[in-house]
Amino acid sequence: MEIKFKKFGIEGMHCNGCAAKVENKIRDMEGVQTVKVSKPDDSAEVVFDGSVIDEKR
């Protein structure tokens, strides 16, 4: 297991509903441990297993 943290910028979110949809999609990805999407910051903070998923995905 290779636990990594990455903060991603996200463009195009118009409301908290958009942020929730993005968060759910990321959370469903194999290897993702935790995710927090912030509309005010237009970002997602993701903790993931780098041996399972690549940050470019």
VOPAGU-2260 file (C-alpha; in pm, 1 decimal, decimal comma):
REM VOPAGU-2260
SITE   aa  ch    i         X         Y         Z
SITE  MET   A    0       0,0       0,0       0,0
SITE  GLU   A    1     134,8     340,6    -101,6
SITE  ILE   A    2     -81,4     610,0      62,6
SITE  LYS   A    3     -63,8     950,8    -107,2
SITE  PHE   A    4    -232,5    1290,3     -64,4
SITE  LYS   A    5    -306,5    1528,6    -349,2
SITE  LYS   A    6    -504,1    1852,3    -378,4
SITE  PHE   A    7    -662,3    1898,3    -721,5
SITE  GLY   A    8    -809,1    2215,5    -868,5
SITE  ILE   A    9   -1156,0    2169,7   -1016,3
SITE  GLU   A   10   -1317,6    2406,2   -1266,0
SITE  GLY   A   11   -1684,0    2432,6   -1358,7
SITE  MET   A   12   -1857,2    2362,9   -1027,2
SITE  HIS   A   13   -2149,0    2602,4    -994,9
SITE  CYS   A   14   -2304,3    2491,4    -666,6
SITE  ASN   A   15   -2270,4    2258,0    -369,3
SITE  GLY   A   16   -2472,0    1998,7    -562,2
SITE  CYS   A   17   -2198,9    1992,0    -827,7
SITE  ALA   A   18   -1937,1    1949,4    -555,5
SITE  ALA   A   19   -2132,1    1658,0    -405,0
SITE  LYS   A   20   -2155,3    1483,7    -743,3
SITE  VAL   A   21   -1781,5    1524,2    -803,4
SITE  GLU   A   22   -1706,0    1398,7    -452,0
SITE  ASN   A   23   -1922,3    1089,0    -500,6
SITE  LYS   A   24   -1759,3    1006,8    -836,1
SITE  ILE   A   25   -1409,5    1035,9    -691,0
SITE  ARG   A   26   -1505,5     836,6    -379,7
SITE  ASP   A   27   -1629,6     550,0    -601,0
SITE  MET   A   28   -1290,2     514,3    -770,9
SITE  GLU   A   29   -1092,8     207,7    -666,6
SITE  GLY   A   30    -799,4     300,9    -442,2
SITE  VAL   A   31    -948,5     625,0    -307,3
SITE  GLN   A   32    -938,9     632,0      72,0
SITE  THR   A   33   -1094,7     972,9     147,1
SITE  VAL   A   34   -1206,8    1274,2     -53,3
SITE  LYS   A   35   -1327,4    1622,8      35,9
SITE  VAL   A   36   -1449,6    1854,3    -239,8
SITE  SER   A   37   -1480,9    2226,6    -166,9
SITE  LYS   A   38   -1689,6    2453,8    -389,9
SITE  PRO   A   39   -1552,1    2776,6    -232,1
SITE  ASP   A   40   -1194,2    2660,8    -299,4
SITE  ASP   A   41   -1277,4    2487,1    -631,6
SITE  SER   A   42   -1067,2    2194,3    -514,7
SITE  ALA   A   43   -1065,4    1830,9    -409,1
SITE  GLU   A   44    -837,7    1687,6    -141,1
SITE  VAL   A   45    -787,5    1316,2    -202,0
SITE  VAL   A   46    -609,2    1045,8      -3,4
SITE  PHE   A   47    -549,8     741,8    -221,0
SITE  ASP   A   48    -347,5     424,1    -258,1
SITE  GLY   A   49     -86,6     504,4    -523,5
SITE  SER   A   50     -27,4     134,7    -587,2
SITE  VAL   A   51    -391,4     100,6    -701,5
SITE  ILE   A   52    -470,8     431,7    -872,4
SITE  ASP   A   53    -259,9     696,4   -1045,3
SITE  GLU   A   54    -315,3    1065,1    -959,3
SITE  LYS   A   55    -356,1    1141,3   -1331,3
SITE  ARG   A   56    -670,3     933,3   -1345,7
